[in-house]
Amino acid sequence: MNILLDTRFAIRLIAGEAVPIWDQVVEHVLAMQSKVWLYAGAVGALQQGVASILEAQGVAHPETAARARIKTFAEDKHWLAALSGEGDVWDTVDPVGEQLLRAVARFDGKCVIITLDESLLSRGGDRVMTPDAYCTLPVRAGVPFINLAVQQDAVRADLERRLHRVLGHGAYINGPEVDLLETMLAQYVGVQHCIGVSSGTDALLVAMMALEIGAGDEVITTPFTFIATGEMIAFLGAKPVFVDIDPKTYNLDPAQIENAITPKTKAIVPVSLYGQCADMDTINAIACKHGLPVIEDAAQSFGALYKDRKSCGLSMVGATSFFPSKPLGAYGDGGAVFTNDDALAKLMREIREHGQDRRYHHPRIGLNGRLDALQAAVLLAKLPIFDQERCDRVRVGNRYKQALRDIEGVTLPYVAPENTSVYAQFTLQVPDRQVFVDALTQAGIPTAVHYPVPLHLQPAFGGLGLKEGTFPVAESAAEHVVSLPMHPYMTDDDQEQIIDAVRAVYS
Ligand SMILES: Cc1ncc(COP(=O)(O)O)c(C=O)c1O
């Protein structure tokens, strides 16, 4: 439970007036892994309030001293933006308290105002508490699977500035944020063109449409992936031709691709699963021999390196996703396609916007597949910290590997020597998955299964007539894989708790 300090309470604290059990509140905030908010709309009141107490205490230069004290106090706190709806508070006798009540309502019950003000306590219901009452709240047990809230803290000021700029200029579709993001992402990946699209699914669709994949065609891909990969092939009327995976990396096994190529084959779509690239050079070489394009489904691998080159720039087209939980995630759906091919880039740009090459002129059929300016603004705010997050994911991954390496029967993620992984997932294989999942759930550790049913056994692909046993490696993986919590902001304590819980299953 986060806390928002009543400005009057904060003034007393900052001015050094004794406030009962404040130290315990701080400890409780830490134990809850929560945060303390100060209301940004109250800086004037804070400055004035602190300065007048300091003046009464006989402190020299009270205004300057107040500024310095507030700055120090705020260093480990978070500033909560004041919104326009929190300005119209003049029908109440307590405008300051009313602002806070409106602000705390934004947290959906995950934040309370801390105050000693009787009138605010009586008006605020369960949104307001004394410091003593806060200290009696139970500490949350367990750890989160991912933690986007901590990441938001790291980018909040830039994020809010960028979002408000979009609200200000109003170019919600094809706004300047989209152009800037495309330029920055193309530079990041090291390719000529990046085209922002509305999701990772649409990234695949736009790429496949540009390559004119359709009815009667076959597209080679992996059965061990999220549905979108095979789904978009089928959506265009083509036939997904599945090829089994490498048992160590879970990516398409290049040694089996050539057998699956027929005169109808139109493309190869490897997936860079769990954050590490497929063996792209080998796949490209096979494709080149047969005159086929390769689309890398890099939804889970943005930022990963393969032979020192970046995922998304390793084949004719790279398609990624900015789904919120992805290594680079927006606050909604988003995606991008990448290519060095000028003609293909032009085509993909047109396809993502109703196939138009200029306003209301449509040489081809396309779709509404654009990335919007608000999502681009979110991604622009996150991009500067992405490389640090990438390193932190590796740090967390390596720590898991080190701590779990000697458990018999448990298979840890294998990262091929030519690869770095962004650990979109940290995925183990365990002998009896249900026992494992139940034990971790009991210990307050969430898990996820990516993916429990390989695509060839999904009812939606029943028409292909593929039976159990067709792709033994993918089927075995689907039966045994389980992902542990993974995000770049994992604390040592949380990770210790997860490691202990895993080890306890096999002790
Ligand atoms: C391998 C893979 N491909 C495609 C997608 C689709 O991306 P989106 O959810 O952005 O449409 C995902 C998303 O989970 C994915 O993991």
The ligand as an SDF file (V2000), in Angstrom:
LIG
                    3D

 16 16  0  0  0  0  0  0  0  0999 V2000
    6.3970  -14.8120  -30.3120 C   0  0  0  0  0  0  0  0  0  0  0  0
    5.2910  -13.8030  -30.3870 C   0  0  0  0  0  0  0  0  0  0  0  0
    4.8380  -13.4010  -31.5830 N   0  0  0  0  0  0  0  0  0  0  0  0
    3.8700  -12.4880  -31.7000 C   0  0  0  0  0  0  0  0  0  0  0  0
    3.2830  -11.9070  -30.5950 C   0  0  0  0  0  0  0  0  0  0  0  0
    2.1610  -10.9440  -30.7680 C   0  0  0  0  0  0  0  0  0  0  0  0
    2.4230   -9.6830  -30.2400 O   0  0  0  0  0  0  0  0  0  0  0  0
    1.2150   -8.7340  -29.7840 P   0  0  0  0  0  0  0  0  0  0  0  0
    0.6450   -9.2870  -28.5350 O   0  0  0  0  0  0  0  0  0  0  0  0
    1.8670   -7.4030  -29.6040 O   0  0  0  0  0  0  0  0  0  0  0  0
    0.2390   -8.7180  -30.8950 O   0  0  0  0  0  0  0  0  0  0  0  0
    3.7270  -12.2860  -29.3260 C   0  0  0  0  0  0  0  0  0  0  0  0
    3.1240  -11.6960  -28.1130 C   0  0  0  0  0  0  0  0  0  0  0  0
    3.0270  -12.2680  -27.0660 O   0  0  0  0  0  0  0  0  0  0  0  0
    4.7580  -13.2490  -29.2120 C   0  0  0  0  0  0  0  0  0  0  0  0
    5.2180  -13.6420  -28.0190 O   0  0  0  0  0  0  0  0  0  0  0  0
  1  2  1  0
  2  3  1  0
  2 15  2  0
  3  4  2  0
  4  5  1  0
  5  6  1  0
  5 12  2  0
  6  7  1  0
  7  8  1  0
  8  9  2  0
  8 10  1  0
  8 11  1  0
 12 13  1  0
 12 15  1  0
 13 14  2  0
 15 16  1  0
M  END
$$$$
